Amino acid sequence: MADIDQALARAYARRGPAESSGLPPPPHFAVEAPASPAGASASLDWPQTVRALEREHGDRFERLADALVAARDRQDLKVLLFTSCHRSEGRTTLVLTLARALARRPGRTLLVDADLSGPMLARLLGLRPRVGLDDVIEAGASTAGAVVDAPDDHLAVLPLRGPVARPRDFLGGPAWTTTFARLRRDYDLILVDGGPLFAGLSAPSLPRSIDAAVLVHNRALTGPRAVLRAREALEAGGIPLLGVAETFV
């Protein structure tokens, strides 16, 4: 995964204003795309950064996609958490670009926004969901009704409409486990954009029902001690570390 670093660095230099901010705006701010009805089909508006990475270095993401499919088939790793030590390490961009590569393979791929303090997937993809993962977990909404299907892209997205007030309760309750049991049944590979591990002063809140994690690492922002802490946090949470993806070297 380390060979993705320079590609991300060059592509990030091309980011437009909508892709540059570290945190999203409050939920439901105006976006050019029309609101996406719950459970409906939609066309995804892919960020320029993702398209640049795919155009210039798509072969590297294709190899990474092949490796993840092999890990799924060999070790039954179906639900993969993508996390980082801090924000702005390239995590969401990597997940989006990788999702496009996986969508070209057989099977159903689902992209889940679980960045509980700064959800970005809906905004970056031009979606305005009326129902999201937060409604499923906190209000008992239908999982099928919250998933946005993108048949033209051979993907599905489960967005998060806004930040979550109590992340530990959100991730630790039975609704999370039940939801991911349903998703595991319906999809062949699930990519979870899980947000940074060390946001604020509290201990990391790790989700259940995760098979393995990929740690996205920017050496300019995060030193080896933070990476070691991340490994220890994942291990303490019972989540095996599948690999480290280096960015921005």
DRENPA-3360 file (N, C-alpha, C; in nm, 2 decimals, always signed):
BEGIN
1 = MADIDQAL = +0.08/-0.12/+0.00/+0.00/+0.00/+0.00/+0.08/+0.13/+0.00 ~ +0.21/+0.12/+0.03/+0.29/+0.24/+0.05/+0.31/+0.31/-0.09 ~ +0.30/+0.24/-0.20/+0.32/+0.30/-0.33/+0.21/+0.40/-0.37 ~ +0.11/+0.41/-0.29/+0.00/+0.51/-0.32/+0.04/+0.65/-0.27 ~ +0.14/+0.66/-0.19/+0.17/+0.79/-0.13/+0.19/+0.90/-0.22 ~ +0.28/+0.89/-0.32/+0.31/+1.00/-0.41/+0.19/+1.03/-0.50 ~ +0.12/+0.93/-0.53/+0.00/+0.96/-0.62/-0.10/+1.05/-0.54 ~ -0.12/+1.02/-0.41/-0.21/+1.10/-0.33/-0.16/+1.24/-0.32;
9 = ARAYARRG = -0.03/+1.25/-0.29/+0.03/+1.38/-0.27/+0.01/+1.47/-0.40 ~ +0.03/+1.42/-0.52/+0.01/+1.50/-0.64/-0.14/+1.53/-0.66 ~ -0.22/+1.43/-0.64/-0.36/+1.45/-0.66/-0.42/+1.56/-0.56 ~ -0.37/+1.56/-0.44/-0.43/+1.65/-0.34/-0.39/+1.79/-0.38 ~ -0.28/+1.81/-0.45/-0.25/+1.95/-0.49/-0.35/+2.00/-0.59 ~ -0.43/+1.92/-0.65/-0.54/+1.96/-0.74/-0.67/+1.98/-0.68 ~ -0.68/+1.96/-0.55/-0.81/+1.97/-0.49/-0.88/+2.10/-0.51 ~ -1.01/+2.09/-0.54/-1.09/+2.21/-0.55/-1.14/+2.26/-0.41;
17 = PAESSGLP = -1.20/+2.38/-0.40/-1.24/+2.43/-0.27/-1.33/+2.34/-0.19 ~ -1.42/+2.27/-0.26/-1.51/+2.18/-0.19/-1.45/+2.06/-0.12 ~ -1.32/+2.03/-0.17/-1.26/+1.91/-0.12/-1.15/+1.95/-0.02 ~ -1.12/+2.08/+0.01/-1.01/+2.12/+0.08/-1.03/+2.13/+0.23 ~ -1.15/+2.15/+0.28/-1.17/+2.17/+0.42/-1.15/+2.05/+0.50 ~ -1.10/+2.06/+0.62/-1.07/+1.95/+0.71/-1.20/+1.89/+0.76 ~ -1.30/+1.97/+0.79/-1.43/+1.92/+0.84/-1.54/+1.96/+0.75 ~ -1.65/+1.88/+0.75/-1.76/+1.92/+0.67/-1.84/+2.03/+0.73;
25 = PPPHFAVE = -1.93/+2.10/+0.66/-2.02/+2.20/+0.71/-2.13/+2.13/+0.80 ~ -2.21/+2.20/+0.87/-2.32/+2.14/+0.94/-2.41/+2.06/+0.85 ~ -2.47/+1.95/+0.89/-2.55/+1.87/+0.80/-2.66/+1.95/+0.73 ~ -2.69/+1.91/+0.61/-2.80/+1.97/+0.53/-2.78/+2.10/+0.48 ~ -2.65/+2.15/+0.48/-2.62/+2.27/+0.41/-2.65/+2.25/+0.26 ~ -2.68/+2.36/+0.19/-2.71/+2.35/+0.05/-2.60/+2.29/-0.04 ~ -2.63/+2.19/-0.12/-2.54/+2.13/-0.22/-2.61/+2.14/-0.35 ~ -2.53/+2.15/-0.46/-2.59/+2.16/-0.59/-2.68/+2.04/-0.63;
33 = APASPAGA = -2.64/+1.92/-0.59/-2.72/+1.80/-0.63/-2.85/+1.80/-0.56 ~ -2.95/+1.74/-0.62/-3.08/+1.73/-0.55/-3.08/+1.63/-0.44 ~ -3.17/+1.65/-0.35/-3.18/+1.55/-0.24/-3.20/+1.41/-0.29 ~ -3.14/+1.32/-0.22/-3.15/+1.18/-0.26/-3.25/+1.11/-0.17 ~ -3.36/+1.06/-0.23/-3.46/+0.99/-0.15/-3.40/+0.87/-0.08 ~ -3.46/+0.84/+0.03/-3.41/+0.72/+0.10/-3.42/+0.59/+0.02 ~ -3.32/+0.52/+0.01/-3.33/+0.39/-0.06/-3.33/+0.40/-0.21 ~ -3.32/+0.52/-0.26/-3.33/+0.54/-0.41/-3.20/+0.52/-0.48;
41 = SASLDWPQ = -3.21/+0.52/-0.61/-3.09/+0.51/-0.69/-3.04/+0.66/-0.72 ~ -2.91/+0.67/-0.73/-2.85/+0.80/-0.76/-2.73/+0.79/-0.84 ~ -2.69/+0.90/-0.90/-2.56/+0.91/-0.97/-2.46/+0.98/-0.88 ~ -2.35/+0.93/-0.86/-2.25/+0.98/-0.77/-2.16/+1.09/-0.84 ~ -2.14/+1.20/-0.78/-2.05/+1.31/-0.83/-1.91/+1.29/-0.77 ~ -1.82/+1.22/-0.84/-1.69/+1.19/-0.78/-1.60/+1.31/-0.78 ~ -1.53/+1.33/-0.67/-1.44/+1.44/-0.65/-1.33/+1.44/-0.76 ~ -1.28/+1.56/-0.79/-1.17/+1.57/-0.89/-1.04/+1.49/-0.84;
49 = TVRALERE = -1.02/+1.49/-0.71/-0.90/+1.42/-0.66/-0.91/+1.27/-0.69 ~ -1.02/+1.22/-0.67/-1.04/+1.07/-0.70/-1.02/+1.04/-0.84 ~ -1.08/+1.12/-0.93/-1.07/+1.10/-1.07/-0.92/+1.11/-1.12 ~ -0.85/+1.21/-1.06/-0.71/+1.22/-1.09/-0.63/+1.10/-1.05 ~ -0.65/+1.05/-0.93/-0.58/+0.94/-0.88/-0.61/+0.82/-0.97 ~ -0.73/+0.80/-1.01/-0.77/+0.68/-1.09/-0.71/+0.69/-1.23 ~ -0.71/+0.81/-1.28/-0.66/+0.83/-1.42/-0.51/+0.81/-1.43 ~ -0.43/+0.86/-1.33/-0.29/+0.86/-1.33/-0.23/+0.74/-1.26;
57 = HGDRFERL = -0.29/+0.69/-1.16/-0.23/+0.58/-1.09/-0.34/+0.47/-1.06 ~ -0.43/+0.45/-1.15/-0.54/+0.35/-1.12/-0.48/+0.21/-1.11 ~ -0.37/+0.18/-1.17/-0.32/+0.04/-1.16/-0.28/+0.01/-1.02 ~ -0.24/+0.10/-0.94/-0.20/+0.08/-0.80/-0.32/+0.05/-0.72 ~ -0.43/+0.12/-0.74/-0.55/+0.09/-0.67/-0.62/-0.04/-0.71 ~ -0.60/-0.07/-0.84/-0.64/-0.20/-0.89/-0.57/-0.32/-0.81 ~ -0.44/-0.30/-0.80/-0.37/-0.41/-0.72/-0.41/-0.41/-0.58 ~ -0.44/-0.30/-0.52/-0.49/-0.30/-0.38/-0.63/-0.36/-0.37;
65 = ADALVAAR = -0.71/-0.33/-0.47/-0.84/-0.39/-0.47/-0.83/-0.55/-0.48 ~ -0.74/-0.59/-0.57/-0.72/-0.74/-0.58/-0.67/-0.80/-0.45 ~ -0.59/-0.73/-0.38/-0.54/-0.78/-0.25/-0.65/-0.79/-0.15 ~ -0.74/-0.69/-0.15/-0.85/-0.69/-0.05/-0.95/-0.81/-0.09 ~ -0.97/-0.82/-0.21/-1.06/-0.93/-0.26/-1.00/-1.07/-0.22 ~ -0.87/-1.08/-0.24/-0.80/-1.21/-0.20/-0.81/-1.23/-0.05 ~ -0.79/-1.12/+0.03/-0.80/-1.13/+0.18/-0.94/-1.17/+0.22 ~ -1.04/-1.12/+0.15/-1.18/-1.15/+0.18/-1.20/-1.30/+0.16;
73 = DRQDLKVL = -1.16/-1.35/+0.04/-1.18/-1.49/+0.00/-1.10/-1.59/+0.09 ~ -0.98/-1.54/+0.12/-0.89/-1.63/+0.19/-0.91/-1.63/+0.34 ~ -0.94/-1.51/+0.40/-0.96/-1.50/+0.55/-1.10/-1.46/+0.59 ~ -1.19/-1.45/+0.50/-1.33/-1.41/+0.52/-1.33/-1.27/+0.59 ~ -1.25/-1.18/+0.53/-1.25/-1.04/+0.58/-1.34/-0.96/+0.49 ~ -1.46/-0.94/+0.54/-1.57/-0.88/+0.46/-1.60/-0.74/+0.50 ~ -1.58/-0.70/+0.62/-1.61/-0.57/+0.67/-1.47/-0.50/+0.71 ~ -1.43/-0.40/+0.63/-1.30/-0.35/+0.65/-1.31/-0.20/+0.70;
81 = LFTSCHRS = -1.24/-0.17/+0.81/-1.24/-0.03/+0.86/-1.12/+0.04/+0.81 ~ -1.14/+0.16/+0.76/-1.03/+0.25/+0.72/-1.02/+0.36/+0.82 ~ -0.91/+0.37/+0.88/-0.90/+0.47/+0.99/-0.76/+0.54/+0.97 ~ -0.74/+0.64/+1.06/-0.61/+0.71/+1.06/-0.59/+0.76/+1.20 ~ -0.47/+0.81/+1.23/-0.44/+0.86/+1.36/-0.51/+1.00/+1.38 ~ -0.50/+1.08/+1.27/-0.55/+1.22/+1.28/-0.63/+1.25/+1.15 ~ -0.69/+1.36/+1.14/-0.75/+1.41/+1.02/-0.65/+1.45/+0.91 ~ -0.70/+1.46/+0.79/-0.62/+1.52/+0.68/-0.50/+1.43/+0.64;
89 = EGRTTLVL = -0.52/+1.30/+0.66/-0.41/+1.20/+0.62/-0.45/+1.13/+0.49 ~ -0.56/+1.17/+0.43/-0.59/+1.11/+0.30/-0.68/+0.99/+0.30 ~ -0.74/+0.96/+0.42/-0.82/+0.84/+0.44/-0.94/+0.83/+0.35 ~ -1.02/+0.94/+0.35/-1.15/+0.93/+0.27/-1.12/+0.93/+0.12 ~ -1.02/+1.00/+0.08/-0.98/+1.00/-0.07/-0.94/+0.86/-0.11 ~ -0.86/+0.79/-0.02/-0.82/+0.66/-0.05/-0.93/+0.56/-0.06 ~ -1.03/+0.57/+0.04/-1.14/+0.48/+0.04/-1.23/+0.50/-0.09 ~ -1.25/+0.63/-0.13/-1.33/+0.65/-0.24/-1.27/+0.60/-0.37;
97 = TLARALAR = -1.14/+0.62/-0.39/-1.07/+0.57/-0.51/-1.07/+0.42/-0.51 ~ -1.04/+0.36/-0.39/-1.04/+0.21/-0.38/-1.18/+0.15/-0.41 ~ -1.29/+0.22/-0.37/-1.42/+0.17/-0.39/-1.45/+0.16/-0.54 ~ -1.40/+0.26/-0.62/-1.42/+0.26/-0.76/-1.35/+0.14/-0.82 ~ -1.24/+0.10/-0.78/-1.16/-0.01/-0.83/-1.24/-0.14/-0.79 ~ -1.29/-0.15/-0.67/-1.36/-0.27/-0.62/-1.49/-0.29/-0.70 ~ -1.55/-0.18/-0.74/-1.68/-0.18/-0.81/-1.66/-0.25/-0.95 ~ -1.54/-0.26/-1.00/-1.52/-0.32/-1.13/-1.50/-0.47/-1.11;
105 = RPGRTLLV = -1.52/-0.52/-0.99/-1.50/-0.67/-0.97/-1.64/-0.73/-0.94 ~ -1.65/-0.86/-0.95/-1.78/-0.92/-0.92/-1.81/-0.90/-0.78 ~ -1.94/-0.90/-0.75/-1.99/-0.89/-0.61/-2.04/-0.75/-0.59 ~ -2.11/-0.73/-0.47/-2.17/-0.61/-0.43/-2.08/-0.54/-0.33 ~ -2.04/-0.41/-0.35/-1.96/-0.34/-0.26/-2.04/-0.22/-0.20 ~ -2.03/-0.21/-0.07/-2.10/-0.10/+0.00/-1.99/-0.01/+0.07 ~ -2.02/+0.12/+0.06/-1.93/+0.22/+0.12/-2.01/+0.28/+0.24 ~ -1.96/+0.27/+0.36/-2.03/+0.32/+0.48/-1.95/+0.44/+0.54;
113 = DADLSGPM = -2.02/+0.55/+0.57/-1.96/+0.66/+0.64/-1.99/+0.64/+0.79 ~ -1.88/+0.61/+0.86/-1.88/+0.60/+1.00/-1.78/+0.70/+1.07 ~ -1.75/+0.81/+1.00/-1.67/+0.91/+1.06/-1.77/+1.00/+1.15 ~ -1.78/+0.96/+1.27/-1.89/+1.01/+1.36/-1.88/+1.15/+1.40 ~ -1.76/+1.21/+1.39/-1.74/+1.35/+1.42/-1.73/+1.44/+1.30 ~ -1.71/+1.39/+1.18/-1.70/+1.47/+1.06/-1.73/+1.39/+0.94 ~ -1.85/+1.35/+0.92/-1.89/+1.27/+0.80/-1.88/+1.35/+0.68 ~ -1.82/+1.29/+0.57/-1.79/+1.36/+0.45/-1.84/+1.29/+0.32;
121 = LARLLGLR = -1.87/+1.16/+0.33/-1.90/+1.09/+0.20/-2.02/+1.15/+0.13 ~ -2.13/+1.18/+0.19/-2.24/+1.23/+0.12/-2.21/+1.36/+0.05 ~ -2.14/+1.45/+0.12/-2.11/+1.58/+0.06/-2.01/+1.56/-0.05 ~ -1.91/+1.48/-0.04/-1.81/+1.46/-0.15/-1.87/+1.40/-0.27 ~ -1.97/+1.32/-0.25/-2.03/+1.24/-0.36/-2.16/+1.32/-0.42 ~ -2.19/+1.44/-0.37/-2.30/+1.51/-0.42/-2.43/+1.46/-0.38 ~ -2.44/+1.40/-0.26/-2.57/+1.34/-0.21/-2.62/+1.43/-0.10 ~ -2.75/+1.43/-0.09/-2.82/+1.50/+0.03/-2.92/+1.40/+0.08;
129 = PRVGLDDV = -2.87/+1.30/+0.16/-2.96/+1.19/+0.21/-3.07/+1.24/+0.31 ~ -3.19/+1.19/+0.30/-3.29/+1.22/+0.40/-3.29/+1.12/+0.51 ~ -3.23/+1.01/+0.49/-3.21/+0.90/+0.59/-3.07/+0.85/+0.58 ~ -3.01/+0.83/+0.70/-2.87/+0.79/+0.70/-2.84/+0.69/+0.81 ~ -2.72/+0.65/+0.82/-2.68/+0.55/+0.93/-2.72/+0.60/+1.06 ~ -2.71/+0.73/+1.09/-2.75/+0.78/+1.22/-2.90/+0.75/+1.25 ~ -2.98/+0.76/+1.15/-3.13/+0.73/+1.17/-3.15/+0.58/+1.19 ~ -3.07/+0.50/+1.12/-3.08/+0.35/+1.14/-3.04/+0.32/+1.28;
137 = IEAGASTA = -2.93/+0.37/+1.33/-2.88/+0.33/+1.47/-2.96/+0.39/+1.58 ~ -2.99/+0.52/+1.56/-3.05/+0.60/+1.67/-3.21/+0.60/+1.67 ~ -3.27/+0.58/+1.56/-3.41/+0.59/+1.55/-3.48/+0.46/+1.49 ~ -3.40/+0.36/+1.46/-3.46/+0.24/+1.41/-3.51/+0.24/+1.27 ~ -3.45/+0.33/+1.19/-3.49/+0.34/+1.05/-3.45/+0.21/+0.97 ~ -3.51/+0.19/+0.86/-3.48/+0.07/+0.78/-3.34/+0.09/+0.72 ~ -3.26/-0.02/+0.73/-3.13/-0.02/+0.67/-3.14/-0.01/+0.52 ~ -3.23/-0.08/+0.46/-3.25/-0.08/+0.31/-3.29/+0.06/+0.27;
145 = GAVVDAPD = -3.37/+0.13/+0.35/-3.42/+0.27/+0.32/-3.31/+0.37/+0.33 ~ -3.20/+0.34/+0.40/-3.09/+0.44/+0.42/-2.98/+0.43/+0.31 ~ -2.97/+0.31/+0.25/-2.87/+0.28/+0.15/-2.90/+0.35/+0.02 ~ -2.81/+0.42/-0.04/-2.83/+0.48/-0.17/-2.76/+0.40/-0.27 ~ -2.83/+0.34/-0.36/-2.78/+0.26/-0.47/-2.73/+0.34/-0.58 ~ -2.61/+0.32/-0.63/-2.56/+0.39/-0.75/-2.53/+0.29/-0.86 ~ -2.63/+0.24/-0.93/-2.61/+0.13/-1.03/-2.51/+0.17/-1.14 ~ -2.51/+0.29/-1.18/-2.41/+0.33/-1.29/-2.27/+0.31/-1.24;
153 = DHLAVLPL = -2.24/+0.32/-1.11/-2.11/+0.30/-1.05/-2.09/+0.16/-0.99 ~ -2.19/+0.08/-0.99/-2.19/-0.05/-0.94/-2.15/-0.05/-0.79 ~ -2.20/+0.05/-0.72/-2.17/+0.07/-0.58/-2.30/+0.10/-0.50 ~ -2.29/+0.09/-0.37/-2.40/+0.14/-0.28/-2.33/+0.22/-0.17 ~ -2.40/+0.32/-0.12/-2.34/+0.41/-0.02/-2.44/+0.41/+0.10 ~ -2.39/+0.40/+0.22/-2.47/+0.42/+0.34/-2.42/+0.54/+0.41 ~ -2.48/+0.66/+0.38/-2.42/+0.79/+0.43/-2.45/+0.81/+0.58 ~ -2.39/+0.91/+0.64/-2.41/+0.96/+0.77/-2.45/+1.10/+0.75;
161 = RGPVARPR = -2.57/+1.14/+0.80/-2.62/+1.27/+0.77/-2.55/+1.38/+0.85 ~ -2.50/+1.35/+0.97/-2.44/+1.45/+1.05/-2.36/+1.39/+1.16 ~ -2.28/+1.47/+1.24/-2.20/+1.42/+1.35/-2.29/+1.36/+1.46 ~ -2.23/+1.26/+1.53/-2.30/+1.19/+1.63/-2.27/+1.24/+1.77 ~ -2.36/+1.27/+1.85/-2.34/+1.33/+1.98/-2.27/+1.24/+2.08 ~ -2.30/+1.11/+2.08/-2.24/+1.01/+2.17/-2.18/+0.89/+2.10 ~ -2.06/+0.91/+2.04/-2.01/+0.80/+1.96/-1.99/+0.67/+2.03 ~ -1.96/+0.67/+2.15/-1.94/+0.54/+2.22/-2.07/+0.46/+2.23;
169 = DFLGGPAW = -2.18/+0.53/+2.26/-2.31/+0.46/+2.27/-2.35/+0.42/+2.13 ~ -2.32/+0.50/+2.03/-2.36/+0.48/+1.89/-2.30/+0.35/+1.84 ~ -2.17/+0.33/+1.87/-2.10/+0.21/+1.82/-2.11/+0.09/+1.91 ~ -2.15/+0.11/+2.04/-2.15/+0.00/+2.13/-2.28/-0.07/+2.15 ~ -2.39/-0.01/+2.10/-2.52/-0.06/+2.13/-2.56/-0.18/+2.03 ~ -2.66/-0.25/+2.06/-2.71/-0.36/+1.98/-2.75/-0.32/+1.84 ~ -2.79/-0.20/+1.82/-2.84/-0.16/+1.69/-2.73/-0.16/+1.59 ~ -2.61/-0.12/+1.63/-2.49/-0.13/+1.54/-2.46/-0.27/+1.50;
177 = TTTFARLR = -2.46/-0.36/+1.59/-2.43/-0.50/+1.56/-2.54/-0.56/+1.47 ~ -2.66/-0.53/+1.50/-2.77/-0.58/+1.42/-2.76/-0.53/+1.27 ~ -2.73/-0.40/+1.26/-2.73/-0.34/+1.13/-2.62/-0.40/+1.05 ~ -2.50/-0.42/+1.11/-2.39/-0.48/+1.03/-2.41/-0.63/+1.00 ~ -2.49/-0.69/+1.08/-2.52/-0.83/+1.05/-2.61/-0.84/+0.92 ~ -2.70/-0.74/+0.91/-2.78/-0.73/+0.79/-2.69/-0.70/+0.67 ~ -2.61/-0.60/+0.69/-2.52/-0.55/+0.57/-2.43/-0.67/+0.53 ~ -2.38/-0.74/+0.62/-2.29/-0.85/+0.59/-2.36/-0.96/+0.51;
185 = RDYDLILV = -2.49/-0.97/+0.53/-2.57/-1.07/+0.46/-2.59/-1.02/+0.31 ~ -2.61/-0.89/+0.30/-2.65/-0.83/+0.17/-2.54/-0.79/+0.08 ~ -2.41/-0.77/+0.13/-2.30/-0.72/+0.05/-2.18/-0.82/+0.06 ~ -2.10/-0.81/-0.05/-1.98/-0.90/-0.05/-1.86/-0.84/+0.01 ~ -1.85/-0.70/+0.01/-1.74/-0.63/+0.07/-1.79/-0.50/+0.12 ~ -1.76/-0.46/+0.24/-1.81/-0.34/+0.30/-1.69/-0.26/+0.35 ~ -1.67/-0.14/+0.29/-1.57/-0.04/+0.33/-1.62/+0.06/+0.42 ~ -1.57/+0.07/+0.54/-1.61/+0.16/+0.65/-1.51/+0.27/+0.66;
193 = DGGPLFAG = -1.55/+0.39/+0.63/-1.47/+0.51/+0.65/-1.49/+0.55/+0.79 ~ -1.40/+0.51/+0.88/-1.42/+0.52/+1.02/-1.37/+0.64/+1.10 ~ -1.32/+0.74/+1.03/-1.27/+0.86/+1.10/-1.14/+0.84/+1.17 ~ -1.08/+0.94/+1.23/-0.95/+0.93/+1.30/-0.97/+0.86/+1.43 ~ -0.86/+0.80/+1.48/-0.86/+0.73/+1.61/-0.85/+0.83/+1.72 ~ -0.77/+0.93/+1.70/-0.73/+1.02/+1.81/-0.79/+1.16/+1.79 ~ -0.92/+1.17/+1.79/-0.99/+1.30/+1.77/-1.03/+1.35/+1.91 ~ -0.96/+1.46/+1.96/-0.99/+1.51/+2.09/-0.91/+1.43/+2.20;
201 = LSAPSLPR = -0.95/+1.45/+2.32/-0.87/+1.39/+2.43/-0.92/+1.25/+2.48 ~ -1.04/+1.21/+2.43/-1.10/+1.09/+2.48/-1.03/+0.97/+2.41 ~ -1.05/+0.85/+2.48/-0.99/+0.73/+2.42/-1.07/+0.70/+2.29 ~ -1.00/+0.63/+2.20/-1.07/+0.59/+2.07/-1.19/+0.51/+2.09 ~ -1.30/+0.54/+2.02/-1.42/+0.46/+2.02/-1.42/+0.38/+1.89 ~ -1.40/+0.25/+1.91/-1.39/+0.16/+1.80/-1.52/+0.08/+1.77 ~ -1.56/+0.07/+1.65/-1.69/+0.00/+1.61/-1.67/-0.15/+1.63 ~ -1.78/-0.22/+1.66/-1.79/-0.37/+1.66/-1.81/-0.42/+1.52;
209 = SIDAAVLV = -1.81/-0.55/+1.51/-1.85/-0.61/+1.38/-1.75/-0.58/+1.27 ~ -1.63/-0.55/+1.30/-1.53/-0.52/+1.20/-1.43/-0.64/+1.19 ~ -1.40/-0.68/+1.06/-1.31/-0.80/+1.05/-1.16/-0.76/+1.05 ~ -1.13/-0.64/+1.00/-0.99/-0.60/+0.99/-0.98/-0.45/+0.96 ~ -0.87/-0.39/+0.98/-0.85/-0.24/+0.96/-0.73/-0.21/+0.87 ~ -0.75/-0.10/+0.80/-0.63/-0.05/+0.72/-0.61/+0.09/+0.78 ~ -0.48/+0.11/+0.82/-0.45/+0.24/+0.89/-0.38/+0.33/+0.78 ~ -0.45/+0.44/+0.75/-0.39/+0.54/+0.66/-0.30/+0.64/+0.73;
217 = HNRALTGP = -0.18/+0.65/+0.68/-0.08/+0.72/+0.76/-0.01/+0.83/+0.67 ~ +0.00/+0.95/+0.72/+0.07/+1.06/+0.66/+0.20/+1.09/+0.75 ~ +0.31/+1.06/+0.70/+0.44/+1.08/+0.78/+0.46/+1.22/+0.82 ~ +0.41/+1.31/+0.74/+0.43/+1.46/+0.77/+0.35/+1.50/+0.89 ~ +0.24/+1.43/+0.92/+0.15/+1.46/+1.03/+0.16/+1.37/+1.15 ~ +0.20/+1.25/+1.12/+0.19/+1.15/+1.23/+0.32/+1.07/+1.24 ~ +0.38/+1.07/+1.36/+0.51/+1.01/+1.38/+0.49/+0.86/+1.41 ~ +0.60/+0.79/+1.43/+0.59/+0.64/+1.46/+0.53/+0.61/+1.59;
225 = RAVLRARE = +0.54/+0.70/+1.69/+0.48/+0.67/+1.82/+0.33/+0.67/+1.81 ~ +0.27/+0.76/+1.73/+0.13/+0.76/+1.71/+0.08/+0.64/+1.63 ~ +0.16/+0.59/+1.54/+0.13/+0.47/+1.46/+0.13/+0.35/+1.56 ~ +0.22/+0.35/+1.65/+0.23/+0.24/+1.75/+0.10/+0.25/+1.84 ~ +0.07/+0.37/+1.88/-0.05/+0.38/+1.96/-0.18/+0.33/+1.89 ~ -0.18/+0.36/+1.76/-0.30/+0.32/+1.68/-0.30/+0.17/+1.67 ~ -0.19/+0.11/+1.65/-0.18/-0.04/+1.64/-0.23/-0.10/+1.78 ~ -0.19/-0.04/+1.89/-0.23/-0.09/+2.02/-0.38/-0.07/+2.04;
233 = ALEAGGIP = -0.43/+0.05/+2.00/-0.57/+0.07/+2.01/-0.66/-0.03/+1.94 ~ -0.62/-0.05/+1.81/-0.69/-0.15/+1.73/-0.68/-0.29/+1.79 ~ -0.56/-0.33/+1.84/-0.55/-0.46/+1.90/-0.63/-0.47/+2.02 ~ -0.64/-0.36/+2.11/-0.72/-0.37/+2.23/-0.87/-0.38/+2.19 ~ -0.90/-0.32/+2.08/-1.04/-0.33/+2.04/-1.08/-0.46/+1.96 ~ -0.98/-0.55/+1.95/-1.01/-0.67/+1.88/-1.02/-0.67/+1.73 ~ -0.95/-0.56/+1.67/-0.96/-0.55/+1.53/-0.82/-0.57/+1.47 ~ -0.80/-0.68/+1.40/-0.66/-0.70/+1.34/-0.63/-0.59/+1.24;
241 = LLGVAETF = -0.50/-0.56/+1.23/-0.45/-0.46/+1.14/-0.41/-0.53/+1.01 ~ -0.48/-0.50/+0.90/-0.45/-0.57/+0.77/-0.33/-0.50/+0.71 ~ -0.31/-0.37/+0.72/-0.20/-0.31/+0.66/-0.20/-0.16/+0.69 ~ -0.09/-0.09/+0.65/-0.07/+0.05/+0.66/-0.06/+0.11/+0.52 ~ -0.14/+0.21/+0.49/-0.13/+0.28/+0.36/-0.06/+0.41/+0.38 ~ +0.06/+0.43/+0.33/+0.13/+0.55/+0.34/+0.09/+0.66/+0.24 ~ +0.07/+0.78/+0.29/+0.03/+0.89/+0.19/+0.12/+1.01/+0.22 ~ +0.13/+1.10/+0.12/+0.19/+1.23/+0.13/+0.34/+1.23/+0.16;
249 = V = +0.41/+1.12/+0.13/+0.56/+1.12/+0.15/+0.63/+1.21/+0.05;
% end
